[in-house]
Amino acid sequence: MNHATPDIDSSVPPSGTGCAECLAGASPGWWLHLRRCAGCGHVGCCNSSPSQHASAHYRETGHGVVQSFEPGEDWFFDYRTGDFGAGPTLAAPQSHPADQPAPGPVGAVPRDWRQHLH
């Protein structure tokens, strides 16, 4: 992964602890895993989640690089190339809180959540 790219700004903190759109009321309002835009800090839900807000953010903004926002994961993904790789340390925090479940958020995940994954 090219660290000298406008797609990565290591000084920008994440937008929050969960998917920005899901938490703002977008239906269905829950996610499987979270991804953080390495360019602007937007936190969105992964492509296995029902709404796939992280990749929608890429399509809307052109910000092509995300990092996993899951505890213990530090990999990056480039939507344009489909490549996984390493990258610089981004502004803290590095993940959602460890006590926040996946899928999440608490109270919004249906019992049959596996049926809704991509």
All heavy atoms as an XYZ file, in Angstrom:
878
protein
N       0.855     -1.172      0.000
C       0.000      0.000      0.000
C       0.896      1.228      0.000
O       1.826      1.329      0.782
C      -0.881     -0.058      1.243
C      -1.938      0.949      1.302
S      -3.663      0.412      1.203
C      -3.679     -1.275      0.796
N       0.609      2.160     -0.866
C       1.392      3.379     -0.983
C       1.040      4.331      0.154
O      -0.081      4.813      0.235
C       1.117      4.034     -2.339
C       1.890      5.305     -2.556
O       2.646      5.745     -1.699
N       1.704      5.904     -3.709
N       1.985      4.597      1.042
C       1.722      5.469      2.193
C       1.695      6.942      1.813
O       1.158      7.750      2.535
C       2.774      5.251      3.274
C       2.764      3.856      3.806
N       3.499      3.483      4.879
C       2.106      2.741      3.426
C       3.317      2.209      5.138
N       2.480      1.735      4.258
N       2.272      7.297      0.674
C       2.325      8.690      0.238
C       1.164      8.958     -0.723
O       1.342      9.260     -1.878
C       3.647      8.979     -0.432
N      -0.032      8.821     -0.228
C      -1.217      8.992     -1.054
C      -2.210      9.922     -0.360
O      -2.287      9.918      0.872
C      -1.881      7.627     -1.346
O      -3.120      7.848     -2.010
C      -2.148      6.840     -0.090
N      -2.957     10.689     -1.117
C      -3.980     11.537     -0.485
C      -5.105     10.705      0.131
O      -5.927     11.231      0.858
C      -4.494     12.401     -1.641
C      -4.080     11.709     -2.879
C      -2.871     10.899     -2.558
N      -5.128      9.405     -0.148
C      -6.149      8.539      0.436
C      -5.865      8.194      1.887
O      -6.700      7.569      2.533
C      -6.258      7.240     -0.367
C      -6.858      7.474     -1.737
O      -7.824      8.252     -1.829
O      -6.358      6.895     -2.703
N      -4.695      8.545      2.396
C      -4.355      8.252      3.786
C      -3.923      9.541      4.475
O      -2.964     10.187      4.054
C      -3.238      7.192      3.885
C      -3.705      5.882      3.252
C      -2.839      6.982      5.342
C      -2.660      4.793      3.231
N      -4.651      9.916      5.510
C      -4.287     11.057      6.353
C      -4.235     10.537      7.780
O      -5.276     10.375      8.433
C      -5.309     12.184      6.211
C      -4.933     13.418      7.021
O      -4.082     13.319      7.941
O      -5.507     14.484      6.759
N      -3.049     10.248      8.257
C      -2.894      9.619      9.567
C      -3.225     10.542     10.733
O      -3.283     10.099     11.875
C      -1.480      9.056      9.722
O      -0.527     10.079      9.584
N      -3.497     11.810     10.471
C      -3.801     12.751     11.549
C      -5.291     12.836     11.878
O      -5.664     13.406     12.900
C      -3.291     14.145     11.182
O      -4.065     14.704     10.123
N      -6.152     12.256     11.036
C      -7.602     12.396     11.205
C      -8.151     11.284     12.103
O      -7.969     10.103     11.802
C      -8.310     12.355      9.839
C      -9.810     12.457     10.005
C      -7.807     13.465      8.945
N      -8.828     11.633     13.188
C      -9.413     10.601     14.051
C     -10.653      9.981     13.406
O     -11.238     10.555     12.475
C      -9.784     11.367     15.319
C     -10.023     12.764     14.854
C      -9.073     12.984     13.696
N     -11.074      8.816     13.899
C     -12.294      8.199     13.365
C     -13.523      9.035     13.700
O     -13.540      9.781     14.676
C     -12.346      6.837     14.060
C     -11.497      6.969     15.267
C     -10.466      8.009     14.961
N     -14.561      8.888     12.879
C     -15.785      9.679     13.048
C     -16.598      9.266     14.265
O     -17.479     10.001     14.690
C     -16.656      9.571     11.791
O     -17.055      8.227     11.565
N     -16.331      8.117     14.819
C     -17.068      7.644     15.987
C     -16.720      6.201     16.281
O     -15.739      5.679     15.762
N     -17.552      5.547     17.083
C     -17.266      4.172     17.485
C     -18.087      3.146     16.710
O     -17.936      1.944     16.920
C     -17.538      3.972     18.988
O     -18.910      4.264     19.243
C     -16.635      4.869     19.823
N     -18.959      3.617     15.823
C     -19.784      2.722     15.022
C     -20.037      3.309     13.663
O     -19.591      4.422     13.356
N     -20.763      2.574     12.829
C     -21.078      3.047     11.482
C     -21.876      4.348     11.565
O     -22.944      4.398     12.178
C     -21.870      1.979     10.728
S     -22.449      2.517      9.105
N     -21.343      5.388     10.946
C     -21.968      6.716     11.020
C     -23.401      6.696     10.510
O     -24.301      7.263     11.145
C     -21.134      7.726     10.239
N     -23.644      6.035      9.370
C     -24.990      6.022      8.787
C     -25.951      5.158      9.601
O     -27.104      5.555      9.828
C     -24.943      5.530      7.337
C     -24.294      6.517      6.374
C     -22.772      6.477      6.387
O     -22.161      5.604      7.047
O     -22.183      7.349      5.745
N     -25.492      3.990     10.033
C     -26.363      3.118     10.840
C     -26.772      3.810     12.138
O     -27.941      3.764     12.528
C     -25.665      1.790     11.144
S     -25.497      0.671      9.733
N     -25.811      4.466     12.784
C     -26.113      5.154     14.039
C     -26.985      6.384     13.825
O     -27.694      6.808     14.732
C     -24.823      5.534     14.761
C     -24.009      4.356     15.306
C     -22.692      4.844     15.881
C     -24.810      3.583     16.354
N     -26.945      6.949     12.608
C     -27.775      8.126     12.299
C     -29.194      7.739     11.905
O     -30.009      8.610     11.609
C     -27.124      8.927     11.183
N     -29.484      6.441     11.888
C     -30.857      6.015     11.631
C     -31.098      5.318     10.310
O     -32.237      4.955     10.008
N     -30.044      5.126      9.499
C     -30.235      4.407      8.236
C     -30.665      2.974      8.536
O     -30.101      2.321      9.399
C     -28.949      4.421      7.417
N     -31.664      2.509      7.835
C     -32.175      1.160      8.045
C     -31.241      0.146      7.393
O     -30.698      0.420      6.324
C     -33.570      1.056      7.431
O     -34.106     -0.222      7.630
N     -30.948     -0.970      7.983
C     -31.566     -1.548      9.170
C     -30.907     -1.132     10.480
O     -31.365     -1.509     11.549
C     -31.430     -3.049      8.939
C     -30.165     -3.199      8.208
C     -30.089     -1.975      7.314
N     -29.814     -0.371     10.430
C     -29.246      0.195     11.654
C     -28.289     -0.688     12.425
O     -28.043     -0.450     13.596
N     -27.721     -1.708     11.782
C     -26.737     -2.547     12.464
C     -25.687     -3.013     11.460
O     -25.870     -2.895     10.258
C     -27.406     -3.736     13.153
C     -28.073     -4.710     12.218
C     -29.346     -4.628     11.719
C     -27.501     -5.889     11.651
N     -29.592     -5.686     10.886
C     -28.476     -6.488     10.831
C     -26.263     -6.506     11.761
C     -28.252     -7.655     10.123
C     -26.041     -7.684     11.055
C     -27.031     -8.245     10.259
N     -24.568     -3.513     11.989
C     -23.440     -3.910     11.159
C     -22.814     -5.194     11.670
O     -23.007     -5.579     12.812
C     -22.383     -2.812     11.131
C     -21.900     -2.447     12.509
C     -20.966     -3.098     13.266
C     -22.350     -1.355     13.314
N     -20.803     -2.478     14.484
C     -21.643     -1.405     14.537
C     -23.278     -0.326     13.125
C     -21.828     -0.473     15.558
C     -23.467      0.590     14.141
C     -22.749      0.522     15.335
N     -22.051     -5.828     10.787
C     -21.259     -6.983     11.185
C     -19.888     -6.520     11.675
O     -19.521     -6.744     12.817
C     -21.100     -7.978     10.024
C     -20.235     -9.199     10.338
C     -20.829    -10.017     11.486
C     -20.056    -10.057      9.103
N     -19.130     -5.862     10.810
C     -17.813     -5.336     11.162
C     -17.685     -3.907     10.646
O     -18.443     -3.492      9.766
C     -16.696     -6.190     10.561
C     -16.653     -7.579     11.110
N     -16.369     -7.863     12.426
C     -16.874     -8.769     10.516
C     -16.416     -9.160     12.621
N     -16.725     -9.743     11.476
N     -16.702     -3.201     11.181
C     -16.527     -1.790     10.849
C     -15.229     -1.545     10.088
O     -14.219     -2.205     10.317
C     -16.537     -0.946     12.128
C     -17.847     -0.996     12.920
C     -17.666     -0.332     14.277
C     -18.974     -0.353     12.136
N     -15.291     -0.552      9.187
C     -14.138     -0.107      8.408
C     -14.009      1.400      8.552
O     -15.007      2.115      8.575
C     -14.304     -0.472      6.927
C     -14.596     -1.935      6.679
C     -13.456     -2.832      7.103
N     -13.780     -4.241      6.913
C     -13.810     -5.132      7.889
N     -13.552     -4.776      9.143
N     -14.086     -6.391      7.633
N     -12.772      1.861      8.626
C     -12.480      3.286      8.816
C     -11.810      3.832      7.566
O     -10.815      3.284      7.086
C     -11.536      3.421     10.007
C     -10.989      4.802     10.218
C      -9.946      4.743     11.307
N      -9.367      6.036     11.586
C      -8.540      6.261     12.590
N      -8.182      5.287     13.397
N      -8.055      7.462     12.780
N     -12.343      4.904      7.022
C     -11.730      5.561      5.878
C     -10.386      6.139      6.323
O     -10.326      6.910      7.285
C     -12.639      6.664      5.345
S     -11.915      7.598      3.974
N      -9.331      5.756      5.622
C      -7.991      6.231      5.973
C      -7.766      7.673      5.529
O      -6.796      8.295      5.939
C      -6.937      5.320      5.347
N      -8.676      8.211      4.726
C      -8.540      9.581      4.262
C      -9.229     10.602      5.134
O      -8.674     11.659      5.431
N     -10.445     10.289      5.589
C     -11.215     11.284      6.346
C     -11.703     10.791      7.701
O     -12.296     11.556      8.452
C     -12.398     11.772      5.513
S     -13.736     10.577      5.335
N     -11.503      9.505      8.018
C     -11.902      8.986      9.316
C     -13.317      8.440      9.386
O     -13.724      7.900     10.413
N     -14.091      8.553      8.306
C     -15.464      8.040      8.308
C     -15.475      6.567      8.690
O     -14.723      5.766      8.144
C     -16.081      8.213      6.922
C     -17.425      7.582      6.778
N     -17.586      6.273      6.379
C     -18.669      8.080      6.981
C     -18.877      5.990      6.345
N     -19.548      7.073      6.705
N     -16.319      6.212      9.650
C     -16.486      4.815     10.038
C     -17.778      4.309      9.413
O     -18.843      4.903      9.600
C     -16.516      4.637     11.574
C     -16.802      3.190     11.944
C     -15.199      5.094     12.189
N     -17.652      3.228      8.642
C     -18.793      2.623      7.967
C     -18.793      1.124      8.160
O     -17.802      0.535      8.600
N     -19.906      0.498      7.817
C     -20.016     -0.950      7.966
C     -19.440     -1.672      6.750
O     -19.430     -1.146      5.643
C     -21.457     -1.365      8.248
S     -22.720     -0.696      7.160
N     -18.954     -2.879      6.985
C     -18.250     -3.667      5.971
C     -19.183     -4.187      4.882
O     -20.402     -4.094      4.985
C     -17.540     -4.842      6.634
S     -18.654     -6.147      7.225
N     -18.599     -4.774      3.852
C     -19.381     -5.284      2.731
C     -20.172     -6.541      3.049
O     -21.014     -6.940      2.259
C     -18.491     -5.522      1.517
C     -18.200     -4.237      0.783
O     -18.782     -3.187      1.077
N     -17.297     -4.295     -0.159
N     -19.926     -7.176      4.184
C     -20.775     -8.292      4.607
C     -22.016     -7.791      5.340
O     -22.989     -8.522      5.468
C     -19.994     -9.251      5.508
O     -18.966     -9.873      4.778
N     -21.981     -6.565      5.814
C     -23.109     -5.958      6.522
C     -24.244     -5.663      5.550
O     -24.005     -5.469      4.358
C     -22.670     -4.657      7.195
O     -21.647     -4.889      8.141
N     -25.478     -5.598      6.045
C     -26.615     -5.352      5.150
C     -26.500     -4.072      4.321
O     -26.848     -4.063      3.145
C     -27.811     -5.277      6.098
C     -27.411     -6.073      7.281
C     -25.924     -5.856      7.422
N     -25.984     -2.996      4.893
C     -25.991     -1.708      4.188
C     -24.687     -1.344      3.502
O     -24.669     -0.432      2.673
C     -26.387     -0.589      5.155
O     -27.710     -0.790      5.600
N     -23.597     -1.962      3.845
C     -22.313     -1.748      3.171
C     -21.943     -0.263      3.054
O     -21.545      0.230      2.003
C     -22.332     -2.411      1.792
C     -22.683     -3.866      1.851
C     -22.839     -4.514      0.493
O     -23.004     -3.838     -0.519
N     -22.784     -5.817      0.461
N     -22.041      0.463      4.167
C     -21.809      1.904      4.137
C     -20.358      2.297      3.867
O     -20.113      3.377      3.318
C     -22.305      2.551      5.427
C     -23.792      2.611      5.502
N     -24.499      2.047      6.537
C     -24.711      3.140      4.662
C     -25.797      2.244      6.341
N     -25.948      2.905      5.204
N     -19.376      1.469      4.239
C     -17.979      1.833      3.970
C     -17.715      1.898      2.470
O     -17.104      2.858      1.988
C     -17.027      0.852      4.650
N     -18.176      0.908      1.715
C     -17.945      0.953      0.267
C     -18.818      2.013     -0.394
O     -18.415      2.616     -1.395
C     -18.132     -0.417     -0.376
O     -19.424     -0.907     -0.180
N     -19.988      2.301      0.163
C     -20.815      3.398     -0.353
C     -20.076      4.723     -0.172
O     -20.109      5.592     -1.054
C     -22.166      3.433      0.342
N     -19.387      4.876      0.954
C     -18.593      6.082      1.202
C     -17.509      6.215      0.132
O     -17.283      7.312     -0.400
C     -17.974      6.019      2.603
C     -17.056      7.156      2.918
N     -17.503      8.416      3.218
C     -15.699      7.206      2.980
C     -16.469      9.211      3.449
N     -15.354      8.492      3.307
N     -16.863      5.124     -0.206
C     -15.855      5.154     -1.275
C     -16.483      5.598     -2.596
O     -15.953      6.476     -3.279
C     -15.196      3.782     -1.428
C     -14.557      3.562     -2.773
C     -13.518      4.389     -3.222
C     -14.988      2.559     -3.616
C     -12.938      4.204     -4.471
C     -14.416      2.364     -4.861
C     -13.394      3.191     -5.273
O     -12.822      3.009     -6.512
N     -17.604      5.021     -2.961
C     -18.250      5.387     -4.229
C     -18.678      6.854     -4.244
O     -18.605      7.520     -5.274
C     -19.447      4.476     -4.498
C     -19.046      3.054     -4.864
C     -20.222      2.229     -5.343
N     -21.318      2.146     -4.398
C     -21.380      1.286     -3.375
N     -20.397      0.436     -3.164
N     -22.432      1.283     -2.579
N     -19.108      7.378     -3.105
C     -19.577      8.765     -3.028
C     -18.436      9.776     -2.985
O     -18.568     10.892     -3.491
C     -20.461      8.943     -1.794
C     -21.779      8.195     -1.895
C     -22.517      8.116     -0.568
O     -22.112      8.773      0.420
O     -23.505      7.355     -0.513
N     -17.322      9.403     -2.363
C     -16.249     10.379     -2.131
C     -14.982     10.118     -2.941
O     -14.170     11.025     -3.101
C     -15.838     10.392     -0.644
O     -15.269      9.107     -0.317
C     -17.020     10.699      0.266
N     -14.791      8.883     -3.386
C     -13.550      8.522     -4.047
C     -12.427      8.189     -3.085
O     -11.314      7.890     -3.505
N     -12.707      8.223     -1.781
C     -11.705      7.848     -0.779
C     -11.535      6.334     -0.848
O     -12.380      5.588     -0.370
C     -12.130      8.258      0.625
C     -12.322      9.727      0.797
N     -12.867     10.267      1.940
C     -12.038     10.777     -0.013
C     -12.916     11.580      1.821
N     -12.425     11.915      0.635
N     -10.432      5.869     -1.421
C     -10.298      4.467     -1.774
C      -9.717      3.536     -0.745
O      -9.772      2.323     -0.921
N      -9.142      4.039      0.337
C      -8.443      3.171      1.282
C      -9.156      3.171      2.633
O      -9.465      4.230      3.182
C      -6.972      3.617      1.460
C      -6.248      2.725      2.460
C      -6.251      3.608      0.112
N      -9.403      1.967      3.135
C      -9.982      1.812      4.472
C      -9.058      0.939      5.314
O      -8.237      0.191      4.784
C     -11.390      1.168      4.452
C     -12.401      2.082      3.794
C     -11.383     -0.208      3.815
N      -9.230      1.069      6.608
C      -8.547      0.181      7.550
C      -9.621     -0.499      8.387
O     -10.671      0.100      8.672
C      -7.602      0.951      8.472
C      -6.817      0.020      9.400
C      -5.881      0.755     10.336
O      -6.208      1.819     10.855
N      -4.716      0.182     10.566
N      -9.359     -1.746      8.758
C     -10.279     -2.417      9.671
C     -10.386     -1.582     10.942
O      -9.395     -1.023     11.421
C      -9.773     -3.813     10.022
O     -10.619     -4.387     11.007
N     -11.592     -1.491     11.491
C     -11.818     -0.766     12.737
C     -12.233     -1.753     13.823
O     -12.975     -1.438     14.734
C     -12.866      0.333     12.525
C     -12.844      1.426     13.567
C     -11.685      2.153     13.820
C     -13.975      1.738     14.273
C     -11.670      3.168     14.778
C     -13.982      2.759     15.233
C     -12.825      3.465     15.487
N     -11.745     -2.985     13.677
C     -12.010     -4.045     14.635
C     -10.824     -4.199     15.577
O      -9.665     -4.089     15.135
C     -12.276     -5.366     13.911
C     -13.537     -5.355     13.071
C     -14.803     -5.147     13.888
O     -14.927     -5.756     14.977
O     -15.654     -4.362     13.453
N     -11.072     -4.450     16.870
C      -9.964     -4.642     17.821
C      -9.017     -5.754     17.355
O      -9.455     -6.807     16.888
C     -10.678     -5.043     19.119
C     -12.050     -4.461     18.998
C     -12.386     -4.565     17.523
N      -7.728     -5.474     17.439
C      -6.714     -6.460     17.093
C      -6.414     -6.583     15.604
O      -5.581     -7.391     15.211
N      -7.080     -5.798     14.762
C      -6.833     -5.837     13.321
C      -6.253     -4.498     12.871
O      -6.732     -3.446     13.292
C      -8.126     -6.115     12.555
C      -8.736     -7.455     12.864
C     -10.019     -7.740     12.089
O     -10.482     -6.878     11.322
O     -10.545     -8.846     12.274
N      -5.237     -4.548     12.007
C      -4.644     -3.292     11.537
C      -4.442     -3.274     10.024
O      -3.752     -2.416      9.490
C      -3.324     -3.003     12.251
C      -2.264     -4.065     11.993
O      -2.532     -5.052     11.266
O      -1.149     -3.914     12.520
N      -5.077     -4.189      9.306
C      -4.913     -4.258      7.847
C      -5.675     -3.133      7.143
O      -6.663     -2.618      7.645
C      -5.346     -5.618      7.310
C      -6.721     -6.065      7.714
C      -7.036     -6.908      8.751
C      -7.965     -5.711      7.100
N      -8.403     -7.079      8.809
C      -8.995     -6.365      7.816
C      -8.311     -4.908      6.018
C     -10.343     -6.243      7.478
C      -9.654     -4.774      5.695
C     -10.645     -5.443      6.428
N      -5.164     -2.807      5.958
C      -5.770     -1.811      5.084
C      -6.309     -2.517      3.842
O      -5.827     -3.587      3.471
C      -4.732     -0.771      4.643
C      -4.356      0.223      5.707
C      -3.526     -0.140      6.755
C      -4.813      1.531      5.646
C      -3.163      0.771      7.731
C      -4.453      2.453      6.621
C      -3.632      2.074      7.662
N      -7.281     -1.889      3.185
C      -7.829     -2.411      1.934
C      -8.018     -1.240      0.983
O      -8.491     -0.177      1.379
C      -9.181     -3.096      2.179
C      -9.813     -3.632      0.924
C      -9.352     -4.793      0.332
C     -10.875     -2.968      0.330
C      -9.928     -5.284     -0.828
C     -11.465     -3.448     -0.831
C     -10.985     -4.610     -1.411
N      -7.636     -1.456     -0.282
C      -7.794     -0.438     -1.317
C      -8.937     -0.873     -2.229
O      -8.810     -1.874     -2.935
C      -6.492     -0.285     -2.100
C      -6.507      0.887     -3.062
O      -7.570      1.163     -3.665
O      -5.456      1.518     -3.232
N     -10.038     -0.137     -2.225
C     -11.206     -0.478     -3.043
C     -10.890     -0.460     -4.536
O     -11.463     -1.222     -5.294
C     -12.373      0.474     -2.771
C     -13.092      0.203     -1.484
C     -12.989      1.069     -0.407
C     -13.897     -0.921     -1.331
C     -13.657      0.829      0.782
C     -14.567     -1.182     -0.154
C     -14.443     -0.302      0.896
O     -15.105     -0.557      2.069
N      -9.985      0.418     -4.969
C      -9.689      0.530     -6.398
C      -8.965     -0.687     -6.942
O      -9.205     -1.116     -8.058
C      -8.858      1.784     -6.667
C      -9.627      3.071     -6.390
C      -8.654      4.203     -6.371
N      -7.617      3.838     -5.410
C      -7.167      4.628     -4.466
N      -7.625      5.846     -4.369
N      -6.258      4.239     -3.620
N      -8.046     -1.235     -6.150
C      -7.223     -2.348     -6.630
C      -7.668     -3.697     -6.087
O      -7.281     -4.733     -6.621
C      -5.751     -2.137     -6.234
O      -5.648     -2.159     -4.801
C      -5.220     -0.823     -6.784
N      -8.432     -3.682     -4.975
C      -8.814     -4.930     -4.323
C      -7.694     -5.525     -3.493
O      -7.770     -6.681     -3.078
N      -6.653     -4.736     -3.223
C      -5.492     -5.227     -2.479
C      -5.612     -4.954     -0.987
O      -6.058     -3.881     -0.572
C      -4.212     -4.542     -2.976
C      -3.830     -4.948     -4.381
O      -4.191     -6.068     -4.793
O      -3.162     -4.140     -5.060
N      -5.180     -5.937     -0.206
C      -5.004     -5.783      1.237
C      -3.541     -5.471      1.475
O      -2.675     -5.898      0.714
C      -5.357     -7.080      1.974
C      -6.819     -7.371      2.007
C      -7.411     -8.103      0.993
C      -7.611     -6.923      3.046
C      -8.768     -8.389      1.011
C      -8.972     -7.194      3.079
C      -9.547     -7.925      2.066
N      -3.247     -4.719      2.546
C      -1.856     -4.427      2.854
C      -1.706     -3.742      4.186
O      -2.656     -3.611      4.958
N      -0.484     -3.320      4.429
C      -0.150     -2.589      5.652
C      -0.190     -1.102      5.351
O      -0.199     -0.688      4.193
C       1.235     -2.987      6.132
N      -0.198     -0.321      6.400
C      -0.202      1.118      6.243
C       0.309      1.774      7.505
O       0.682      1.092      8.457
N       0.281      3.097      7.531
C       0.772      3.816      8.702
C      -0.208      3.711      9.874
O      -1.360      3.338      9.705
C       0.855      5.256      8.197
C      -0.235      5.348      7.178
C      -0.231      4.005      6.495
N       0.264      4.055     11.042
C      -0.602      4.120     12.209
C      -1.480      5.351     12.083
O      -0.982      6.465     11.878
C       0.226      4.199     13.507
O       1.054      3.032     13.583
C      -0.669      4.279     14.730
N      -2.784      5.147     12.169
C      -3.729      6.256     12.072
C      -3.984      6.836     13.457
O      -3.687      6.205     14.475
C      -5.037      5.768     11.448
C      -4.933      5.161     10.048
C      -6.308      4.726      9.554
C      -4.293      6.132      9.071
N      -4.583      8.017     13.500
C      -4.899      8.681     14.763
C      -5.786      7.786     15.623
O      -6.643      7.061     15.119
C      -5.583     10.015     14.505
N      -5.572      7.840     16.911
C      -6.343      7.040     17.871
C      -7.794      7.495     17.914
O      -8.088      8.647     17.617
C      -5.700      7.150     19.254
N      -8.687      6.595     18.286
C      -8.465      5.190     18.610
C      -8.328      4.329     17.359
O      -8.793      4.698     16.280
C      -9.708      4.806     19.409
C     -10.787      5.690     18.878
C     -10.094      6.980     18.521
N      -7.696      3.172     17.513
C      -7.420      2.274     16.399
C      -8.584      1.344     16.070
O      -8.572      0.681     15.037
C      -6.179      1.429     16.700
C      -4.942      2.264     16.968
C      -4.604      3.185     15.808
O      -4.535      2.751     14.671
N      -4.413      4.457     16.095
N      -9.564      1.269     16.965
C     -10.711      0.382     16.752
C     -11.885      0.866     17.588
O     -11.734      1.755     18.430
C     -10.363     -1.049     17.161
O     -10.230     -1.152     18.571
N     -13.026      0.245     17.341
C     -14.160      0.507     18.228
C     -13.819     -0.067     19.599
O     -12.887     -0.878     19.720
C     -15.456     -0.068     17.647
C     -15.513     -1.560     17.535
N     -15.700     -2.397     18.618
C     -15.422     -2.378     16.461
C     -15.737     -3.651     18.229
N     -15.556     -3.669     16.904
N     -14.533      0.315     20.659
C     -14.233     -0.206     21.987
C     -14.297     -1.742     22.005
O     -15.165     -2.348     21.374
C     -15.329      0.397     22.868
C     -15.763      1.630     22.135
C     -15.631      1.297     20.676
N     -13.377     -2.346     22.716
C     -13.296     -3.807     22.776
C     -14.569     -4.437     23.336
O     -14.906     -5.567     22.981
C     -12.086     -4.227     23.602
N     -15.294     -3.710     24.181
C     -16.521     -4.277     24.754
C     -17.757     -4.054     23.873
O     -18.854     -4.462     24.225
C     -16.765     -3.742     26.165
C     -16.991     -2.242     26.211
O     -16.823     -1.547     25.176
O     -17.328     -1.745     27.306
N     -17.574     -3.434     22.722
C     -18.670     -3.237     21.766
C     -18.767     -4.499     20.908
O     -17.804     -4.880     20.263
C     -18.377     -2.017     20.901
C     -19.432     -1.727     19.852
C     -19.080     -0.460     19.093
O     -18.853      0.586     19.686
N     -19.019     -0.556     17.781
N     -19.911     -5.152     20.900
C     -19.999     -6.436     20.196
C     -20.016     -6.307     18.674
O     -20.340     -5.259     18.130
C     -21.329     -7.010     20.693
C     -22.160     -5.803     20.976
C     -21.183     -4.775     21.518
N     -19.654     -7.388     18.022
C     -19.806     -7.519     16.572
C     -20.611     -8.792     16.352
O     -20.209     -9.838     16.839
C     -18.458     -7.609     15.886
N     -21.763     -8.732     15.734
C     -22.337     -7.522     15.155
C     -22.845     -6.560     16.224
O     -23.003     -6.918     17.379
C     -23.484     -8.058     14.291
C     -23.860     -9.374     14.891
C     -22.586     -9.923     15.493
N     -23.118     -5.350     15.802
C     -23.561     -4.320     16.720
C     -24.424     -3.308     15.991
O     -24.639     -3.429     14.787
N     -24.912     -2.311     16.677
C     -24.779     -2.063     18.103
C     -25.775     -2.887     18.919
O     -26.737     -3.429     18.383
C     -25.079     -0.565     18.224
C     -26.065     -0.299     17.128
C     -25.646     -1.216     16.006
N     -25.525     -2.935     20.188
C     -26.401     -3.664     21.110
C     -27.834     -3.172     20.938
O     -28.084     -1.966     20.852
C     -25.936     -3.460     22.574
C     -26.944     -4.038     23.551
C     -24.578     -4.088     22.783
N     -28.756     -4.096     20.835
C     -30.167     -3.758     20.746
C     -30.695     -3.579     19.335
O     -31.896     -3.516     19.132
N     -29.805     -3.496     18.350
C     -30.260     -3.265     16.972
C     -30.112     -4.497     16.079
O     -30.649     -4.523     14.982
C     -29.475     -2.107     16.360
N     -29.413     -5.502     16.550
C     -29.117     -6.679     15.730
C     -30.257     -7.690     15.845
O     -30.591     -8.126     16.942
C     -27.783     -7.319     16.171
C     -27.448     -8.513     15.295
C     -26.660     -6.283     16.143
N     -30.843     -8.077     14.723
C     -31.939     -9.054     14.779
C     -31.421    -10.455     15.129
O     -30.252    -10.772     14.907
C     -32.521     -9.026     13.362
C     -31.387     -8.595     12.499
C     -30.565     -7.660     13.343
N     -32.296    -11.281     15.658
C     -31.907    -12.653     16.018
C     -31.413    -13.439     14.813
O     -30.531    -14.271     14.937
C     -33.083    -13.389     16.642
C     -33.393    -12.945     18.027
C     -34.524    -13.751     18.587
N     -34.938    -13.153     19.830
C     -35.386    -13.831     20.859
N     -35.513    -15.140     20.771
N     -35.730    -13.209     21.937
N     -32.004    -13.174     13.658
C     -31.615    -13.908     12.443
C     -30.588    -13.138     11.611
O     -30.569    -13.218     10.405
C     -32.849    -14.221     11.614
C     -33.539    -12.975     11.044
O     -33.262    -11.854     11.536
O     -34.344    -13.128     10.120
N     -29.683    -12.418     12.274
C     -28.742    -11.533     11.593
C     -27.922    -12.241     10.526
O     -27.618    -11.645      9.501
C     -27.844    -10.808     12.594
C     -26.955    -11.676     13.433
C     -27.237    -12.204     14.657
C     -25.620    -12.100     13.120
N     -26.174    -12.935     15.131
C     -25.163    -12.873     14.203
C     -24.769    -11.883     12.050
C     -23.900    -13.451     14.232
C     -23.506    -12.464     12.075
C     -23.081    -13.239     13.150
N     -27.584    -13.499     10.727
C     -26.779    -14.223      9.720
C     -27.514    -14.322      8.386
O     -26.881    -14.361      7.343
C     -26.422    -15.608     10.233
C     -25.376    -15.591     11.327
C     -25.062    -17.001     11.820
N     -24.077    -16.987     12.880
C     -24.354    -16.834     14.164
N     -25.589    -16.665     14.578
N     -23.382    -16.845     15.060
N     -28.818    -14.322      8.413
C     -29.626    -14.404      7.205
C     -29.535    -13.126      6.348
O     -29.901    -13.142      5.184
C     -31.092    -14.635      7.557
C     -31.342    -15.790      8.499
C     -31.456    -17.095      7.757
O     -31.999    -17.133      6.678
N     -30.936    -18.152      8.339
N     -29.070    -12.041      6.954
C     -29.066    -10.737      6.276
C     -27.680    -10.328      5.760
O     -27.531     -9.246      5.202
C     -29.568     -9.658      7.233
C     -30.932     -9.936      7.755
N     -32.074     -9.631      7.052
C     -31.340    -10.533      8.899
C     -33.146    -10.011      7.755
N     -32.711    -10.557      8.867
N     -26.683    -11.178      5.950
C     -25.322    -10.838      5.532
C     -25.136    -11.038      4.027
O     -25.802    -11.845      3.417
C     -24.306    -11.696      6.294
C     -24.303    -11.530      7.817
C     -23.268    -12.442      8.431
C     -24.061    -10.087      8.221
N     -24.178    -10.310      3.490
C     -23.821    -10.442      2.070
C     -22.656    -11.387      1.943
O     -21.831    -11.508      2.749
C     -23.435     -9.078      1.483
C     -24.599     -8.167      1.368
N     -25.368     -8.080      0.240
C     -25.146     -7.310      2.252
C     -26.331     -7.208      0.429
N     -26.219     -6.712      1.647
